[in-house]
Amino acid sequence: MEHAQEDLQVRWLKLRIKLKEDFGIKPDMNGVLFLIGVQELGAGKQEFDKEQKQDLMHIAICTLLAQSGYYVLAGRDDDGWPHFTQLKPLPPFNLIEQENFLKDHVLLYFSALLEGN
């Protein structure tokens, strides 16, 4: 298990370095979630207030966990913001397990995105 954990951390660091090359910043988890949320919103570059930033991070988490069947896109509202329905409960993780669970899903998200180009 420790080897898999180390591999996850190495792949996570490589992703952050790649994002730094592309965006000029090496984002932490919140920054990565924000980037995914903006990508999924698809509204282009704009300013977001604090509540919208939280909503974007929620969109990112739902998008990421939809890859494993925890959420499904229910549709978009009149402003184009996606809304999700939870299909199954999340596993009971401690904080470190939760972060690693998210890191796995972020890496999966970006691998699919990069292979698509």
C-alpha positions as CSV (number, residue, x, y, z in Angstrom):
1,M,0.0,0.0,0.0
2,E,2.9,2.3,0.8
3,H,4.3,2.0,-2.7
4,A,0.9,2.9,-4.3
5,Q,0.7,5.8,-1.9
6,E,4.2,7.0,-3.0
7,D,3.2,6.6,-6.7
8,L,0.1,8.7,-6.1
9,Q,2.2,11.5,-4.6
10,V,4.7,11.4,-7.5
11,R,1.9,11.5,-10.1
12,W,0.2,14.4,-8.1
13,L,3.5,16.4,-8.1
14,K,4.0,15.8,-11.8
15,L,0.5,17.1,-12.5
16,R,1.1,20.2,-10.4
17,I,4.4,20.9,-12.2
18,K,2.6,20.5,-15.6
19,L,-0.1,22.9,-14.4
20,K,2.6,25.3,-13.4
21,E,4.0,25.1,-16.9
22,D,0.6,25.7,-18.5
23,F,-0.8,28.4,-16.1
24,G,2.2,29.9,-14.3
25,I,1.1,28.6,-10.9
26,K,1.6,25.3,-9.1
27,P,-1.8,25.0,-7.5
28,D,-2.7,23.1,-4.3
29,M,-5.8,20.9,-4.2
30,N,-8.2,23.9,-3.9
31,G,-6.5,25.6,-6.9
32,V,-6.8,22.4,-9.0
33,L,-10.5,22.1,-8.0
34,F,-11.0,25.7,-9.0
35,L,-9.4,25.1,-12.4
36,I,-11.6,22.0,-13.0
37,G,-14.7,23.9,-11.9
38,V,-13.9,26.8,-14.4
39,Q,-13.2,24.2,-17.1
40,E,-16.5,22.4,-16.5
41,L,-18.5,25.7,-16.3
42,G,-17.1,26.5,-19.7
43,A,-17.8,30.2,-19.4
44,G,-14.2,31.3,-20.1
45,K,-12.0,33.6,-18.1
46,Q,-13.9,35.9,-15.7
47,E,-13.9,37.1,-12.2
48,F,-15.7,35.1,-9.6
49,D,-16.9,36.1,-6.1
50,K,-16.1,34.0,-3.0
51,E,-19.5,32.1,-3.2
52,Q,-19.0,31.4,-7.0
53,K,-15.5,30.1,-6.3
54,Q,-17.0,27.7,-3.7
55,D,-19.6,26.6,-6.2
56,L,-16.9,26.0,-8.8
57,M,-15.0,23.8,-6.4
58,H,-18.3,21.9,-5.7
59,I,-18.8,21.4,-9.5
60,A,-15.2,20.1,-9.7
61,I,-15.8,17.6,-6.9
62,C,-19.0,16.4,-8.4
63,T,-17.5,16.1,-11.8
64,L,-14.5,14.2,-10.5
65,L,-16.6,11.8,-8.4
66,A,-19.0,11.3,-11.3
67,Q,-16.1,9.3,-12.9
68,S,-16.7,6.6,-10.2
69,G,-20.5,6.8,-10.2
70,Y,-21.0,8.8,-7.0
71,Y,-22.7,11.7,-8.9
72,V,-24.4,12.2,-12.2
73,L,-24.9,15.5,-14.1
74,A,-28.6,16.4,-13.6
75,G,-28.5,19.3,-16.0
76,R,-27.7,23.0,-16.2
77,D,-29.6,26.0,-14.8
78,D,-30.6,29.1,-16.8
79,D,-27.1,30.6,-16.2
80,G,-25.4,27.5,-17.6
81,W,-24.1,26.2,-14.2
82,P,-24.1,22.4,-13.9
83,H,-26.1,20.6,-11.2
84,F,-25.5,17.1,-10.0
85,T,-27.4,14.4,-8.2
86,Q,-25.6,12.1,-5.7
87,L,-26.2,8.4,-6.6
88,K,-24.4,6.7,-3.7
89,P,-22.8,7.8,-0.4
90,L,-19.1,8.5,-0.3
91,P,-16.9,6.1,1.7
92,P,-16.1,7.1,5.3
93,F,-12.6,8.5,4.9
94,N,-10.3,10.3,7.3
95,L,-8.9,13.6,6.0
96,I,-5.7,12.0,4.4
97,E,-7.7,9.2,2.7
98,Q,-10.2,11.8,1.5
99,E,-7.5,13.9,-0.1
100,N,-5.9,10.9,-1.7
101,F,-9.3,9.7,-3.0
102,L,-9.7,13.2,-4.6
103,K,-6.1,13.2,-6.0
104,D,-6.8,9.8,-7.7
105,H,-9.9,11.3,-9.3
106,V,-8.1,14.5,-10.3
107,L,-5.3,12.4,-12.0
108,L,-8.0,10.4,-13.8
109,Y,-9.7,13.5,-14.9
110,F,-6.6,15.1,-16.4
111,S,-5.4,11.8,-18.0
112,A,-8.7,11.6,-19.9
113,L,-8.4,15.3,-20.9
114,L,-4.8,15.0,-22.0
115,E,-5.4,11.8,-24.0
116,G,-8.3,13.6,-25.8
117,N,-6.0,16.2,-27.3
